[in-house]
Amino acid sequence: MNDAAEQLLSEMVIAMYDLFPGVDSGKVQHSLSRVLSKYKIDVQEDYQYTSDLQEKIKLFITAKKVEGLSQATLDGYKIELGLFTKKIEKQVDHITSADIRIYLGSLEGLKMSTIGKKLNVLRTFFGFLAAEEVIRQDPTARLKPPKEEKRIGKSLNIEELEMLRESCETIRQRAFIEVLYATGCRLGEVYGLNKSDINYQDSSCRVIGKGNEERIVYFSPRTMYHLKKYLMNRLDDCEAMFITERRPYRRLSKRGIQDEIWKIAEFAGLRHKVSPHVLRHTFGTLTLNNGAELVAVQELLGHKSPETTLRYARITEERKREQHKKYLVI
């Protein structure tokens, strides 16, 4: 027997002795030796379990960075794919649809929408590798996204919005409320705003949204009044639209903006109802209920599809009755 056969014989004898401690190892070795002598045996490295995921993730992240994706998006990819590598220890070309199903199925306590987002990251990753011919087949191609639970987005009514406005104690807080509501911007978008982004002639502002895509949003006259009041009272030279109240003045963090909104909401008695994203929902709901076209609201919110906009906003019963009465042909 060659070296590979001798190695196999030795390992099999040890395994047999572990299973049956009283067995005569000499007889087992002799019997197995006669059987194995009939075969040609080679040692094959188990490349399938020598993971090259980290290497391929670096390739993917580099390519997406060149495409111009934001750092926040790249960091999100790194986190999600990093979690995946902790569960899957295979070469990417050996990863199957079953592996991914098992991985997603092991994620307990998560909402279907969260699992769907994780699958989307894997789709993007493996789709890229397949397109670049790094792998022969995309294991996510046959996977269907999980059915998401239908939820009505939370939003404030007009009375609650006015309660927030009246509960602001500083001009900066009032500017927060007005900008978040009037533009429907995401928290990260407001965080990234600079004073130079404002177009005072048409009361608009340039926003960099998801996917590093730029869009224009608009301020109401009320928003412009409170924003100008806040900016004119500042004595700093920081470029950020919203800054810290103490020196050294710098761009206010996302957490800082959230904390301010929560302070206002708590003072208004709406602590558990309000967040920056709730104000975004409120913008979508109230504008649609006031007769705005769905496509226009979709563009203002920076959504790629109208279905997303519909999830953000819900039409009130009063509005439905009004529309039924107005447009029903009788």
C-alpha positions as a Markdown table, in Angstrom:
| # | Residue | x | y | z |
|---|---|---|---|---|
| 1 | Met | 0.0 | 0.0 | 0.0 |
| 2 | Asn | 1.1 | 3.6 | -0.7 |
| 3 | Asp | 1.5 | 6.3 | 2.0 |
| 4 | Ala | -2.1 | 7.5 | 1.5 |
| 5 | Ala | -3.5 | 4.0 | 2.0 |
| 6 | Glu | -1.4 | 3.5 | 5.1 |
| 7 | Gln | -2.6 | 6.8 | 6.6 |
| 8 | Leu | -6.2 | 5.8 | 5.9 |
| 9 | Leu | -5.8 | 2.4 | 7.4 |
| 10 | Ser | -4.2 | 3.9 | 10.6 |
| 11 | Glu | -7.1 | 6.4 | 11.0 |
| 12 | Met | -9.7 | 3.7 | 10.4 |
| 13 | Val | -8.2 | 1.4 | 13.0 |
| 14 | Ile | -8.1 | 4.2 | 15.6 |
| 15 | Ala | -11.7 | 5.1 | 14.8 |
| 16 | Met | -12.8 | 1.4 | 15.2 |
| 17 | Tyr | -11.0 | 1.2 | 18.5 |
| 18 | Asp | -12.7 | 4.4 | 19.7 |
| 19 | Leu | -16.1 | 2.9 | 18.8 |
| 20 | Phe | -15.4 | -0.6 | 20.1 |
| 21 | Pro | -12.7 | -0.4 | 22.9 |
| 22 | Gly | -12.6 | -4.2 | 23.3 |
| 23 | Val | -11.9 | -4.9 | 19.6 |
| 24 | Asp | -8.7 | -6.7 | 18.6 |
| 25 | Ser | -7.0 | -3.9 | 16.7 |
| 26 | Gly | -4.5 | -6.3 | 15.1 |
| 27 | Lys | -7.3 | -8.3 | 13.5 |
| 28 | Val | -9.1 | -5.2 | 12.4 |
| 29 | Gln | -5.9 | -3.8 | 10.8 |
| 30 | His | -5.3 | -7.1 | 9.0 |
| 31 | Ser | -8.9 | -7.3 | 7.6 |
| 32 | Leu | -8.9 | -3.7 | 6.5 |
| 33 | Ser | -5.5 | -4.0 | 4.9 |
| 34 | Arg | -6.8 | -6.8 | 2.6 |
| 35 | Val | -9.8 | -4.7 | 1.6 |
| 36 | Leu | -7.8 | -1.5 | 1.0 |
| 37 | Ser | -5.1 | -3.3 | -1.1 |
| 38 | Lys | -7.6 | -3.6 | -3.9 |
| 39 | Tyr | -7.9 | 0.2 | -4.3 |
| 40 | Lys | -5.8 | 3.1 | -5.3 |
| 41 | Ile | -6.0 | 5.8 | -2.6 |
| 42 | Asp | -4.9 | 9.4 | -2.8 |
| 43 | Val | -5.1 | 12.1 | -0.1 |
| 44 | Gln | -7.3 | 14.9 | -1.3 |
| 45 | Glu | -7.1 | 18.3 | 0.4 |
| 46 | Asp | -10.6 | 19.5 | 1.5 |
| 47 | Tyr | -10.5 | 22.8 | -0.2 |
| 48 | Gln | -14.3 | 23.2 | 0.3 |
| 49 | Tyr | -13.7 | 24.0 | 3.9 |
| 50 | Thr | -10.7 | 26.3 | 3.4 |
| 51 | Ser | -12.7 | 29.4 | 3.3 |
| 52 | Asp | -11.7 | 32.2 | 0.9 |
| 53 | Leu | -14.7 | 34.4 | 1.8 |
| 54 | Gln | -12.7 | 37.1 | 3.4 |
| 55 | Glu | -10.6 | 37.5 | 0.2 |
| 56 | Lys | -13.7 | 37.6 | -2.0 |
| 57 | Ile | -15.4 | 40.1 | 0.3 |
| 58 | Lys | -12.4 | 42.5 | 0.0 |
| 59 | Leu | -12.7 | 42.2 | -3.8 |
| 60 | Phe | -16.4 | 43.0 | -3.6 |
| 61 | Ile | -16.0 | 45.9 | -1.3 |
| 62 | Thr | -13.2 | 47.4 | -3.4 |
| 63 | Ala | -15.3 | 47.1 | -6.6 |
| 64 | Lys | -18.4 | 48.8 | -4.9 |
| 65 | Lys | -16.2 | 51.6 | -3.6 |
| 66 | Val | -15.0 | 52.3 | -7.1 |
| 67 | Glu | -18.6 | 52.4 | -8.2 |
| 68 | Gly | -19.1 | 55.3 | -5.8 |
| 69 | Leu | -21.2 | 53.7 | -3.0 |
| 70 | Ser | -21.2 | 55.6 | 0.2 |
| 71 | Gln | -19.0 | 54.6 | 3.2 |
| 72 | Ala | -22.1 | 53.9 | 5.2 |
| 73 | Thr | -23.3 | 51.4 | 2.6 |
| 74 | Leu | -19.9 | 49.8 | 2.3 |
| 75 | Asp | -19.7 | 49.5 | 6.1 |
| 76 | Gly | -23.1 | 47.8 | 6.1 |
| 77 | Tyr | -21.9 | 45.3 | 3.5 |
| 78 | Lys | -18.8 | 44.5 | 5.6 |
| 79 | Ile | -20.9 | 43.9 | 8.8 |
| 80 | Glu | -23.4 | 41.6 | 7.1 |
| 81 | Leu | -20.9 | 39.6 | 5.1 |
| 82 | Gly | -18.7 | 39.4 | 8.2 |
| 83 | Leu | -21.5 | 37.7 | 10.1 |
| 84 | Phe | -22.0 | 35.4 | 7.2 |
| 85 | Thr | -18.4 | 34.3 | 7.2 |
| 86 | Lys | -18.7 | 33.3 | 10.9 |
| 87 | Lys | -21.3 | 30.7 | 10.0 |
| 88 | Ile | -20.1 | 29.5 | 6.6 |
| 89 | Glu | -16.6 | 28.0 | 6.3 |
| 90 | Lys | -16.4 | 27.1 | 2.7 |
| 91 | Gln | -14.9 | 28.4 | -0.5 |
| 92 | Val | -17.3 | 30.7 | -2.2 |
| 93 | Asp | -17.6 | 28.3 | -5.2 |
| 94 | His | -18.8 | 25.5 | -3.0 |
| 95 | Ile | -21.5 | 27.6 | -1.2 |
| 96 | Thr | -25.0 | 26.4 | -2.1 |
| 97 | Ser | -28.5 | 27.7 | -1.9 |
| 98 | Ala | -29.1 | 25.2 | 1.0 |
| 99 | Asp | -26.1 | 26.7 | 2.9 |
| 100 | Ile | -27.7 | 30.2 | 2.6 |
| 101 | Arg | -31.2 | 28.9 | 3.6 |
| 102 | Ile | -29.7 | 27.2 | 6.6 |
| 103 | Tyr | -27.8 | 30.4 | 7.6 |
| 104 | Leu | -30.9 | 32.6 | 7.2 |
| 105 | Gly | -33.0 | 30.1 | 9.1 |
| 106 | Ser | -30.6 | 30.1 | 12.0 |
| 107 | Leu | -31.2 | 33.8 | 12.6 |
| 108 | Glu | -33.7 | 33.7 | 15.4 |
| 109 | Gly | -35.8 | 36.6 | 16.7 |
| 110 | Leu | -35.5 | 38.7 | 13.6 |
| 111 | Lys | -38.3 | 40.3 | 11.6 |
| 112 | Met | -38.9 | 39.1 | 8.1 |
| 113 | Ser | -37.9 | 42.5 | 6.8 |
| 114 | Thr | -34.5 | 42.2 | 8.5 |
| 115 | Ile | -33.9 | 38.7 | 7.1 |
| 116 | Gly | -34.9 | 40.1 | 3.7 |
| 117 | Lys | -32.3 | 42.8 | 4.0 |
| 118 | Lys | -29.6 | 40.3 | 4.9 |
| 119 | Leu | -30.6 | 38.2 | 1.8 |
| 120 | Asn | -30.4 | 41.3 | -0.4 |
| 121 | Val | -26.8 | 41.8 | 0.8 |
| 122 | Leu | -26.0 | 38.2 | -0.1 |
| 123 | Arg | -27.7 | 38.5 | -3.5 |
| 124 | Thr | -25.6 | 41.6 | -4.3 |
| 125 | Phe | -22.4 | 39.9 | -3.2 |
| 126 | Phe | -22.9 | 36.6 | -5.0 |
| 127 | Gly | -24.4 | 38.3 | -8.0 |
| 128 | Phe | -21.3 | 40.3 | -8.3 |
| 129 | Leu | -19.0 | 37.2 | -8.0 |
| 130 | Ala | -21.1 | 35.4 | -10.7 |
| 131 | Ala | -21.0 | 38.4 | -13.0 |
| 132 | Glu | -17.2 | 38.7 | -12.6 |
| 133 | Glu | -17.0 | 34.9 | -13.2 |
| 134 | Val | -15.3 | 34.3 | -9.9 |
| 135 | Ile | -17.9 | 31.6 | -9.2 |
| 136 | Arg | -19.7 | 29.4 | -11.7 |
| 137 | Gln | -23.2 | 29.8 | -10.3 |
| 138 | Asp | -25.0 | 32.3 | -8.1 |
| 139 | Pro | -26.4 | 30.3 | -5.1 |
| 140 | Thr | -28.9 | 33.1 | -4.3 |
| 141 | Ala | -30.5 | 33.1 | -7.8 |
| 142 | Arg | -33.3 | 30.7 | -6.8 |
| 143 | Leu | -33.9 | 32.1 | -3.4 |
| 144 | Lys | -37.1 | 34.0 | -2.9 |
| 145 | Pro | -37.3 | 36.9 | -0.5 |
| 146 | Pro | -39.2 | 36.2 | 2.7 |
| 147 | Lys | -42.8 | 37.5 | 2.8 |
| 148 | Glu | -42.8 | 40.6 | 4.9 |
| 149 | Glu | -45.4 | 41.4 | 7.4 |
| 150 | Lys | -47.5 | 44.4 | 6.3 |
| 151 | Arg | -47.2 | 47.2 | 8.7 |
| 152 | Ile | -48.7 | 50.7 | 8.8 |
| 153 | Gly | -46.0 | 53.3 | 9.2 |
| 154 | Lys | -46.3 | 55.4 | 12.3 |
| 155 | Ser | -47.0 | 59.1 | 11.8 |
| 156 | Leu | -48.3 | 62.1 | 13.7 |
| 157 | Asn | -51.5 | 63.9 | 13.1 |
| 158 | Ile | -51.6 | 67.7 | 12.7 |
| 159 | Glu | -52.4 | 68.2 | 16.4 |
| 160 | Glu | -49.4 | 66.2 | 17.5 |
| 161 | Leu | -47.2 | 68.0 | 15.0 |
| 162 | Glu | -48.3 | 71.3 | 16.5 |
| 163 | Met | -47.6 | 70.0 | 20.0 |
| 164 | Leu | -44.0 | 69.2 | 19.0 |
| 165 | Arg | -43.6 | 72.7 | 17.5 |
| 166 | Glu | -45.0 | 74.4 | 20.7 |
| 167 | Ser | -42.7 | 72.2 | 22.9 |
| 168 | Cys | -39.4 | 73.4 | 21.4 |
| 169 | Glu | -37.3 | 75.3 | 23.9 |
| 170 | Thr | -34.5 | 76.5 | 21.6 |
| 171 | Ile | -34.4 | 77.9 | 18.1 |
| 172 | Arg | -32.2 | 75.0 | 17.1 |
| 173 | Gln | -34.8 | 72.5 | 18.3 |
| 174 | Arg | -37.5 | 74.3 | 16.2 |
| 175 | Ala | -35.2 | 74.3 | 13.2 |
| 176 | Phe | -34.8 | 70.5 | 13.6 |
| 177 | Ile | -38.5 | 69.8 | 13.7 |
| 178 | Glu | -39.3 | 72.1 | 10.7 |
| 179 | Val | -36.5 | 70.7 | 8.5 |
| 180 | Leu | -37.2 | 67.0 | 9.3 |
| 181 | Tyr | -40.9 | 67.4 | 8.6 |
| 182 | Ala | -40.9 | 69.8 | 5.6 |
| 183 | Thr | -38.2 | 67.8 | 3.7 |
| 184 | Gly | -39.1 | 64.3 | 4.7 |
| 185 | Cys | -35.4 | 63.6 | 4.9 |
| 186 | Arg | -33.8 | 60.6 | 6.6 |
| 187 | Leu | -31.8 | 61.2 | 9.8 |
| 188 | Gly | -28.5 | 60.5 | 7.9 |
| 189 | Glu | -29.4 | 63.0 | 5.2 |
| 190 | Val | -30.1 | 65.8 | 7.7 |
| 191 | Tyr | -26.9 | 64.9 | 9.5 |
| 192 | Gly | -24.9 | 65.4 | 6.3 |
| 193 | Leu | -26.5 | 68.8 | 5.4 |
| 194 | Asn | -24.3 | 71.9 | 5.0 |
| 195 | Lys | -25.2 | 75.5 | 5.0 |
| 196 | Ser | -23.9 | 75.8 | 1.4 |
| 197 | Asp | -26.5 | 73.2 | 0.3 |
| 198 | Ile | -29.3 | 75.7 | 0.8 |
| 199 | Asn | -30.7 | 77.5 | -2.2 |
| 200 | Tyr | -32.4 | 80.6 | -0.7 |
| 201 | Gln | -33.9 | 81.7 | -4.0 |
| 202 | Asp | -36.3 | 78.8 | -4.4 |
| 203 | Ser | -36.2 | 77.5 | -0.7 |
| 204 | Ser | -34.7 | 74.2 | -1.7 |
| 205 | Cys | -31.8 | 72.1 | -0.5 |
| 206 | Arg | -29.5 | 69.5 | -2.1 |
| 207 | Val | -29.5 | 66.2 | -0.3 |
| 208 | Ile | -27.3 | 63.1 | -0.7 |
| 209 | Gly | -29.4 | 60.1 | -0.1 |
| 210 | Lys | -29.1 | 56.3 | -0.2 |
| 211 | Gly | -26.7 | 55.0 | -2.9 |
| 212 | Asn | -25.0 | 58.4 | -2.9 |
| 213 | Glu | -27.8 | 59.7 | -5.1 |
| 214 | Glu | -28.5 | 63.4 | -5.1 |
| 215 | Arg | -32.0 | 64.9 | -5.0 |
| 216 | Ile | -33.6 | 68.3 | -4.3 |
| 217 | Val | -36.0 | 68.8 | -1.4 |
| 218 | Tyr | -37.9 | 71.9 | -0.5 |
| 219 | Phe | -38.5 | 74.0 | 2.6 |
| 220 | Ser | -41.8 | 75.6 | 3.5 |
| 221 | Pro | -41.9 | 79.4 | 4.3 |
| 222 | Arg | -42.2 | 78.4 | 8.0 |
| 223 | Thr | -39.1 | 76.2 | 7.7 |
| 224 | Met | -37.1 | 78.9 | 6.1 |
| 225 | Tyr | -38.1 | 81.4 | 8.8 |
| 226 | His | -36.9 | 79.2 | 11.7 |
| 227 | Leu | -33.8 | 77.9 | 9.8 |
| 228 | Lys | -32.7 | 81.4 | 9.0 |
| 229 | Lys | -33.3 | 82.5 | 12.6 |
| 230 | Tyr | -31.1 | 79.6 | 13.8 |
| 231 | Leu | -28.3 | 80.2 | 11.3 |
| 232 | Met | -28.2 | 84.0 | 11.9 |
| 233 | Asn | -27.8 | 83.4 | 15.6 |
| 234 | Arg | -24.7 | 81.3 | 15.1 |
| 235 | Leu | -21.2 | 82.8 | 15.6 |
| 236 | Asp | -19.2 | 79.9 | 14.2 |
| 237 | Asp | -17.6 | 79.2 | 10.8 |
| 238 | Cys | -18.6 | 75.5 | 10.8 |
| 239 | Glu | -19.9 | 74.3 | 7.4 |
| 240 | Ala | -22.5 | 72.0 | 8.9 |
| 241 | Met | -26.2 | 73.0 | 9.0 |
| 242 | Phe | -26.6 | 71.7 | 12.5 |
| 243 | Ile | -23.8 | 71.9 | 15.1 |
| 244 | Thr | -23.1 | 71.3 | 18.7 |
| 245 | Glu | -24.1 | 74.0 | 21.2 |
| 246 | Arg | -20.7 | 74.0 | 23.0 |
| 247 | Arg | -17.2 | 74.7 | 21.8 |
| 248 | Pro | -15.4 | 73.4 | 19.9 |
| 249 | Tyr | -18.3 | 73.8 | 17.4 |
| 250 | Arg | -18.6 | 70.8 | 15.1 |
| 251 | Arg | -21.2 | 68.9 | 13.1 |
| 252 | Leu | -23.9 | 67.5 | 15.4 |
| 253 | Ser | -23.9 | 63.6 | 15.4 |
| 254 | Lys | -26.9 | 61.5 | 14.3 |
| 255 | Arg | -27.3 | 60.5 | 18.0 |
| 256 | Gly | -27.2 | 64.1 | 19.0 |
| 257 | Ile | -30.1 | 65.0 | 16.6 |
| 258 | Gln | -32.1 | 62.0 | 17.8 |
| 259 | Asp | -31.6 | 63.0 | 21.4 |
| 260 | Glu | -32.8 | 66.5 | 20.7 |
| 261 | Ile | -36.0 | 65.2 | 19.0 |
| 262 | Trp | -36.6 | 62.9 | 21.9 |
| 263 | Lys | -36.3 | 65.8 | 24.4 |
| 264 | Ile | -38.9 | 67.8 | 22.5 |
| 265 | Ala | -41.2 | 64.7 | 22.2 |
| 266 | Glu | -40.9 | 64.0 | 25.9 |
| 267 | Phe | -41.7 | 67.6 | 26.8 |
| 268 | Ala | -44.7 | 67.4 | 24.5 |
| 269 | Gly | -45.9 | 64.1 | 26.1 |
| 270 | Leu | -45.1 | 62.2 | 22.9 |
| 271 | Arg | -41.9 | 60.4 | 24.1 |
| 272 | His | -42.8 | 57.0 | 22.7 |
| 273 | Lys | -44.4 | 58.3 | 19.5 |
| 274 | Val | -41.7 | 60.4 | 17.9 |
| 275 | Ser | -38.4 | 59.9 | 16.2 |
| 276 | Pro | -36.7 | 61.5 | 13.1 |
| 277 | His | -38.2 | 58.6 | 11.0 |
| 278 | Val | -41.7 | 59.2 | 12.3 |
| 279 | Leu | -41.4 | 62.8 | 11.1 |
| 280 | Arg | -40.5 | 61.4 | 7.7 |
| 281 | His | -43.6 | 59.2 | 7.8 |
| 282 | Thr | -45.6 | 62.2 | 8.8 |
| 283 | Phe | -44.4 | 64.1 | 5.8 |
| 284 | Gly | -45.5 | 61.3 | 3.5 |
| 285 | Thr | -48.9 | 60.7 | 5.1 |
| 286 | Leu | -50.0 | 64.4 | 5.3 |
| 287 | Thr | -48.8 | 65.3 | 1.9 |
| 288 | Leu | -50.6 | 62.4 | 0.3 |
| 289 | Asn | -53.7 | 63.0 | 2.3 |
| 290 | Asn | -53.6 | 66.6 | 1.1 |
| 291 | Gly | -53.7 | 65.6 | -2.5 |
| 292 | Ala | -50.1 | 65.3 | -3.6 |
| 293 | Glu | -49.3 | 62.9 | -6.4 |
| 294 | Leu | -47.7 | 59.6 | -5.4 |
| 295 | Val | -44.9 | 60.0 | -7.9 |
| 296 | Ala | -44.0 | 63.5 | -6.6 |
| 297 | Val | -43.9 | 62.3 | -3.0 |
| 298 | Gln | -41.8 | 59.3 | -4.1 |
| 299 | Glu | -39.3 | 61.6 | -5.6 |
| 300 | Leu | -39.2 | 63.9 | -2.6 |
| 301 | Leu | -38.6 | 61.0 | -0.3 |
| 302 | Gly | -35.9 | 59.5 | -2.5 |
| 303 | His | -37.7 | 56.1 | -3.0 |
| 304 | Lys | -36.9 | 54.0 | -6.0 |
| 305 | Ser | -40.4 | 52.5 | -6.3 |
| 306 | Pro | -43.9 | 53.8 | -5.5 |
| 307 | Glu | -44.5 | 50.6 | -3.4 |
| 308 | Thr | -42.0 | 51.8 | -0.8 |
| 309 | Thr | -43.8 | 55.2 | -0.7 |
| 310 | Leu | -47.1 | 53.5 | -0.1 |
| 311 | Arg | -45.7 | 51.7 | 2.9 |
| 312 | Tyr | -44.5 | 54.9 | 4.4 |
| 313 | Ala | -47.8 | 56.7 | 4.1 |
| 314 | Arg | -51.4 | 55.7 | 4.8 |
| 315 | Ile | -54.5 | 57.5 | 3.7 |
| 316 | Thr | -57.0 | 58.4 | 6.4 |
| 317 | Glu | -60.6 | 57.1 | 6.5 |
| 318 | Glu | -61.8 | 60.7 | 6.0 |
| 319 | Arg | -59.6 | 61.1 | 2.9 |
| 320 | Lys | -60.9 | 57.8 | 1.5 |
| 321 | Arg | -64.5 | 58.8 | 2.0 |
| 322 | Glu | -63.8 | 62.2 | 0.4 |
| 323 | Gln | -62.1 | 60.5 | -2.6 |
| 324 | His | -64.9 | 58.0 | -3.0 |
| 325 | Lys | -67.5 | 60.7 | -3.0 |
| 326 | Lys | -65.5 | 62.9 | -5.4 |
| 327 | Tyr | -64.5 | 60.4 | -8.0 |
| 328 | Leu | -67.2 | 57.7 | -8.0 |
| 329 | Val | -69.1 | 57.7 | -11.3 |
| 330 | Ile | -72.9 | 57.4 | -10.6 |
